[in-house]
């Protein structure tokens, strides 16, 4: 019955503007996994992404002389676009962002095909602006995908003053995109509260957290809770200021002074990695090791060797009151290893599922004490945390479930578009008569 119903559903052609979208041979694969699921259900998905890697700071897709190229991976189409190089958050990265947005829009406008819907991902707002402009050019619905709140994120991290002209312009752009969108698709569980403050109806918000393919972790050996020697605590992810990794290094210094049998491993890349490595050398941290990033398809093999997994964030309650959705938390939970999490967001899954130890953010002494507590737990208590993480992954991060939510949302948007011809603001407030309630209902954290 279910497969029969799916065969009669409309098959969609989706364009997705996401500068950092990638494939499993690199680090960020969540969007690819979602798209692959849609392809398996008969839909067509095309990403407009940059060939320059935000994680390795080099061109990884395009040959010399190529300004763009189209490739296909497991049925998912990628239009790789050349952008200028950068290594830090300075004017060069701003140029990279602007170049991506303009070149992606220009390339999409040249393509003759017409998509059924266009998604724009806000890692930065200009990607979503390019998607919005493309949707208007093609006269098709625009879906605003929000992973970071702008300008709030930049203001909270101290990169922009609240009254800075750039911050004011970003605030205007955020409202413009939110009101032009048929749906706001977000990884943040508390985003409805945020957008309500901008005058956006909660009915427009669709919560689809970051997820992963659980099959990547099926072959992992079960976690017994038995500590290895030395005990290995692993951080796997981007080494950027947002992740407050100085806190973990300071905790490592405390543990080294205590003479504890604990080793800290940092796996990944990022703008902050050279500085963190220099700091570790300055502090003479013999219990700290830095490793290069590995493809997402190999990450589970590294995590398997860890006794516990580390996650930290800045102490920014005004930003994290709307929740958080770390990609690395998906992998951590699915790996079934305890998580030591220094953070205080709303909707804290580590606390909710009891899959680790929650620590106040940016407090090295508290982090070191949490390590002491972890080491003092019984083998069964540690194993129970690991099992709770797997339960969290199955209930919240299963890509099959999340792809179903995305498909329902896209089908409802395109069906409404076919019945309500006119500007996007009409779609934004149109009645949903004739569309099944299951297809259009907002998705809360409990779904």
DAZI-V378115 format. One record per pair of residues at least 4 apart in sequence whose C-alpha atoms are under 6 Angstrom apart, sorted by the first residue. I is the first residue (numbers start at 1). J is the second residue. D is the distance in Angstrom with one decimal. If there is no record, write none. Layout:
i:j:d
I:J:D
I:J:D
This chain:
i:j:d
11:42:5.9
11:43:5.0
12:43:4.9
12:116:5.9
13:44:4.6
13:115:5.0
13:116:5.3
14:45:4.8
14:115:5.7
14:116:5.9
14:117:5.3
14:118:6.0
15:45:6.0
15:46:4.9
15:118:4.8
16:46:6.0
16:47:4.7
16:118:5.8
16:119:4.6
17:47:5.8
17:48:4.9
17:120:4.8
17:131:5.9
18:49:5.5
18:121:5.2
19:49:4.3
19:50:5.1
21:49:5.8
22:28:5.8
22:29:5.6
23:29:5.5
24:29:5.7
24:296:5.3
24:297:5.5
25:295:4.7
26:295:4.4
26:296:5.8
27:295:5.5
27:296:5.0
30:212:6.0
32:36:6.0
34:403:5.5
38:43:5.5
39:43:4.7
39:44:5.7
45:76:5.7
46:77:4.5
46:78:5.6
47:78:4.7
48:79:4.9
49:80:5.2
50:80:5.3
50:81:4.7
51:59:5.7
51:60:5.8
51:61:4.8
51:80:5.1
51:81:5.5
51:82:5.7
52:58:5.5
52:59:4.1
52:60:5.9
53:57:5.3
53:58:5.6
55:269:5.8
55:270:5.7
57:87:5.9
62:66:5.9
67:82:5.2
68:80:5.4
68:81:4.5
68:82:5.9
69:79:5.7
69:80:5.3
70:78:5.6
70:79:4.4
71:77:5.9
71:78:5.3
72:76:5.4
72:77:4.4
72:78:6.0
83:96:5.5
83:99:5.9
83:100:5.9
84:96:5.0
86:92:5.4
86:93:5.5
88:271:5.7
89:93:5.7
95:99:6.0
99:103:5.9
100:104:5.8
101:126:5.7
101:127:5.3
101:130:5.4
105:130:5.2
117:140:5.7
117:141:4.9
118:135:5.8
118:142:5.0
119:142:6.0
119:143:4.6
120:127:5.9
120:128:4.0
120:131:4.9
120:144:5.3
120:145:5.6
121:128:5.5
121:145:4.6
122:128:5.7
122:146:5.0
122:147:5.8
123:147:6.0
123:148:5.8
132:142:5.8
135:139:5.7
135:140:5.0
135:142:5.6
142:181:5.2
142:182:5.9
143:181:5.3
143:182:5.8
143:183:5.2
144:181:5.7
144:184:4.8
144:185:6.0
145:184:5.8
145:185:4.6
145:186:5.5
146:186:4.7
147:186:5.9
147:187:5.6
149:153:5.6
151:167:5.6
151:170:5.5
151:171:5.7
152:156:6.0
154:159:5.2
154:160:5.7
155:159:5.8
155:160:4.8
155:161:5.8
180:424:5.6
180:425:5.9
182:427:5.8
182:428:4.9
183:204:5.0
184:204:6.0
184:205:4.9
185:206:4.8
185:207:6.0
186:207:5.2
186:208:5.9
187:207:5.9
187:208:5.3
187:209:4.1
187:325:6.0
188:323:5.4
188:324:5.6
189:323:5.7
190:322:4.1
190:323:5.6
191:322:5.6
192:196:5.9
192:202:5.4
195:200:5.3
196:200:5.0
203:442:5.7
206:442:5.5
206:443:5.4
207:443:5.5
210:327:6.0
211:330:6.0
211:397:4.1
211:398:5.9
211:399:5.5
212:399:5.3
213:399:5.5
224:383:5.5
225:379:4.5
225:382:4.9
225:383:4.5
226:379:5.5
227:231:5.9
230:261:5.1
230:262:5.3
231:262:4.7
231:263:6.0
232:263:4.9
232:306:5.2
232:307:5.3
233:264:5.0
233:306:6.0
233:307:6.0
233:308:5.1
233:309:5.6
234:265:4.8
234:309:4.9
234:310:5.7
235:266:4.9
235:309:5.9
235:310:4.9
236:267:4.6
236:268:5.9
237:268:5.2
238:268:5.7
238:269:5.5
238:270:5.3
239:269:5.7
239:270:4.6
239:272:5.3
239:273:5.4
240:270:5.7
240:271:5.8
240:272:4.9
243:312:5.5
243:313:4.5
244:312:5.9
244:313:5.2
244:314:5.6
247:362:5.5
247:364:5.1
250:364:5.6
251:364:4.8
251:368:5.0
255:260:5.6
263:287:4.9
264:288:4.7
265:288:5.9
265:289:4.8
265:290:5.9
266:290:4.8
267:291:4.8
267:292:5.8
267:293:5.7
268:292:5.1
268:293:3.8
269:293:5.9
280:284:6.0
280:285:5.4
300:304:6.0
308:337:5.5
308:338:5.0
308:339:5.8
309:339:4.8
310:339:5.9
310:340:5.0
311:341:4.7
312:341:5.6
312:342:4.5
312:343:5.9
313:343:5.4
315:361:5.4
317:321:5.6
320:345:4.8
321:345:5.8
321:346:5.2
323:345:5.3
323:346:4.8
323:347:5.6
333:389:4.2
333:390:5.5
333:393:5.6
334:390:4.9
334:393:5.2
336:386:4.0
336:387:5.7
336:389:5.3
336:390:5.2
337:386:4.4
338:355:5.8
338:356:4.8
338:385:5.4
338:386:5.1
339:356:4.4
340:356:5.7
340:357:5.0
341:358:5.0
341:359:5.9
342:358:5.9
342:359:4.4
342:360:5.4
342:361:4.6
343:360:5.7
343:361:4.6
349:353:5.8
350:354:5.6
350:355:5.3
350:356:5.9
353:388:6.0
355:385:4.2
355:388:5.0
355:389:4.9
356:385:5.7
392:396:5.8
393:397:4.8
394:398:5.3
399:403:5.9
408:439:4.9
412:439:5.9
412:440:5.9
416:420:5.9
426:430:5.8
437:441:5.7
